[in-house]
């Protein structure tokens, strides 16, 4: 995948071919002298090539070795492959935050320990282990799961777990298979990748807290396009506002200085939560309403009028009727008539709220089926 210097051996697929897939020629990349542009071009090219190759003849697996640049290129290609295809990235960057490489995929990252600059006692051991791991992933049988029930995606956080657990039980009794994603940024991205793959028949997006992190600069954002994939794909969705009352940061000392006077809650030694304000909730409500209204499939929004998380109720640190009302009023104001709005006089973790979510989901799936 390198641009400069002759390859040490002749590959089956040349870098010239990959560069062309990325929209340039190798000569143009070399003469341009822009390493960043070259890496981006090869990322696009490899992703295009791997996707097409897998469609033509399914790959047994993908193994790559690289530093930061090589990891960027190879992981971009791996992320385009379906879940279940073995993906192993041996990288000098694997001991840090690897979210930008892994995204919502099931990629396995292995730390290279040292740079891959020649063979020695360290690199030989690391590369041998990687080769053995890939051989095992590709050569050993995998458990077979009978996927004979329609798949539903749901989102959960610790502060909405009682609600999601109740809804999941109802759905499973009704004959659905339920895939629950933690609303921790990468969880939302993973769910939307599943939706994009066409596996899901519906979505119960109970916990949309990642929108708050994106708005206020928290550490668990799922990116600027959260809450849009199901709408683009026309998948029926029931949306709620679970944990919209909070923005996530790391240990207390990592909270940005500008937020130090805000309402903060030390969830544990590694996580500090910040209460969203009425002004922020008004923005979040508008986002939810507009994204729901843009959906190509049926959408229902269900609001828990007595609190949106376990710590947003009387006596709890994030209880704020004013902030919740700002959220609800913005949703009421900006949704279009095509979106059904249901308001439940209950807390998000009350059994009655879970029952209403379940009922609305059954109705919306039936509506899609009869459309």
C-alpha positions, 0 to 999 in steps of 0.5 A: 500500500506504500506510495514511495519506493519499490515493493519488495515482492510482486503482489497479486493486486498492485498499488497502481490498481488500488490508487485508481480505485481511489480516484487517482494514479500512483504517478499523480500521488507521487508527484503531488508530494502530499502524504495525507492525500495519498493515504486518503486515496489508498483508503478509498481505493482499498475499501472499494476493492475489498467490497467488490472482491467480497461480493464476487467471492467471499473472503475467508478473512483479512489480516493487515500490519501497519503503523498509523498510516497503514492502519488507517488504510487497511482498517478503512477497507476492513470496516466495509466488510460484513460482520463475521468476516475475520478482520485482524489489524496488527498495529503500532497504534493498537494500545491507544484509542482505536475507535477511529479505526474500528468504528462499528465493525467487529475488527480485532486490533493487536498491538505490534509492540514495536515498529515493524522494521525488520525481523527480530525476537519481538516482531517474529513473535508478534507476527507469528501470533497474528498469523496463528490467530488469523488461521484459527479464525478462518479455519475453525468452525463457528457456532451456528445460530438459527436466525429465523426471527425478525431482528429488532435493534434497541439502544440502552444505557445503565440509566435506561436498563430497566426500560430496555430489559422490559421491552426486550422481554416483551419483544422476545415473547412476541417472536422477535430477536433483539439486538441491544446496543450500548449508547456509548458512541460506538454502540450507536455507530454499530447499530446504524451499521447493522441497519444499513446492512439490511438485517433489522426489521425495526428499531426501538431507539430508546436511548438517544443520549449520544446526541447530547454528547455530540452537541456539548463535546462529550466523549460518547458521541456517535457522530453528527449523523446519529438518528438518521440511518433508519430513516434513510433505509425506511426501517420502522422506528420508535424513538424515545429520549432516554438519557438525553439529560446527560453528557459524558466525560471521563474522570472529574478532572477531565471535564472542560473548565467551561463546564466546571460550574454546571451540575455534575455527577460522579458516576464512578471514578472514570465517568463524570456526567453533566446535566443538560440545560433547557437551552441544550435540550431545546436544540436536542428536541429540535434535532430529534423532531427534524430527523424523525420527520425526514425518515422514509419509513414510519416513525413514532416518538414516545415521551416519558413525561416524568423523567428520561433517566434513572437520575432524572426523577424527584430526589435524584441529582439530574431532576429538572422539570424545566429542562425536560419540558424544553426538550418535549416542547421542542419536539412538539413544535418541530415534528411534522404531521407524518410522525406520531407523537405519544406522551406517557405520564410515566417515568422512562423506567416505569413498566407502563412506559415499557408496555407503551413502547412495545405496543407502539412498535407492534403497531408501526411494524404492522403499518409498514407490513401493510403499506 
